[in-house]
Amino acid sequence: MIDVIAFAKNGKYTGLKVSGHAGFDENGRDIVCAAVSVLTLNLANSIEHFCDDDFSVDSSDGFFHLILQDRSEKSGVLLDSCILGLMDIGEEYGDFIKINLQEVK
């Protein structure tokens, strides 16, 4: 199961943490893991390439954690888009991915 925590402050996403493996199929054939990996890694690459915002990212096999230090309009749209994609995956493959919202101070 993939666990996603979407962090929000005042109703706006500020980061996300993704951990685990879907277990939908064997390694190299797991479309749920592949889709989540593409969305999260593209998020980090896009923020780095298109935005001047400070952010932290930690990524390893089965783990991804990204926090926006400053949320600009651009980085906010990219993060919102990634979380929307993860929610869409959850609607189709809910037995393999769980998404929770956590309000932060």
N, C-alpha and C positions, 0 to 999 in steps of 0.2 A: 504494500500500500504506500502510495506517495502522500505525504502530509504537507500541506501548504498552509502557512500562516501569512496572511496579508495584514501588514501593520498600517494603521490609519490614525491620523491626528486631525481633529476638527472636521471629520468627514472626508478627508483627502488621504489617499494612499501615500505612505512614506517609505515603504520597503516591503520585502517579502522574504520568507525563509521556506525552503523546499528541502525535504529530506525523504529518503527511502527509495524503494524501487517498486514499480507497479505490480510486477508478477503477472502481467497479462500474457506474456509469452517468454520464450527462452531469450537469454542475452543475445543481442544482435538482431532480434526479430520482434522486440517489444515496442509496438508502435506508440503506446501510451508514454513510456519512458522517453522515447525519441522525440515525441511532440513536446513534452515538458522541457526537455533539454534544449531543443531548438528555441523555444520561446524565452527561456531564462537567459541563455547565453547571448542570444540576439539582443535582449534588453540591455545587458551590461555593455556589449559592444556598441550599441546604438547610442547609449548615454555618453560613453567615452568619446565617440566619434562626432556626434551632433550637438552636444551640450557642453557648457562650461561649468556645470554644477559639480560640487564636491559630492562624492559618494564613496561608500566602502563596499567591497564585494569579496566574498570568500566562496570558492568553488572547488569541489573535489568530487570524486565518484559518489553519486547518490546524495550530494549535499550542495546547496546553493543558498547564499544569504547576501542580500543587497539592501543597503540602507541609504536613502538620499539624505545628505546633510542639509542641502538646500533644494527645495522643490520648485523649479522654474516651470513655466507653462510647458516647455518642450519636454523636460524630463518627466513631468507629471503625465502628459499624454502618453509617453512611451510606457511608463509604469502601468497606467490605467489600461492600456491596450494589452499588455502582457497578462494582467490579472483577468481581463475579460476573456482572453484566449484560454487561460487555465480553467476559468469557470465553465466555458463551453466544453472543454474536455471532460470536466466533472459531470456535466449534464448527460453526456454520452457514455462515459465510462466510470460512473459513480462508485462502482465496486472496487476501483483501483486507485482512486484519488479522493482525498478528503481536503476540503478548503474551509478554513476558519478565519474570521476577522478578529483582530486584536487591537483595541484602542490603546494608544500610547500617549504619554504626557509630553 
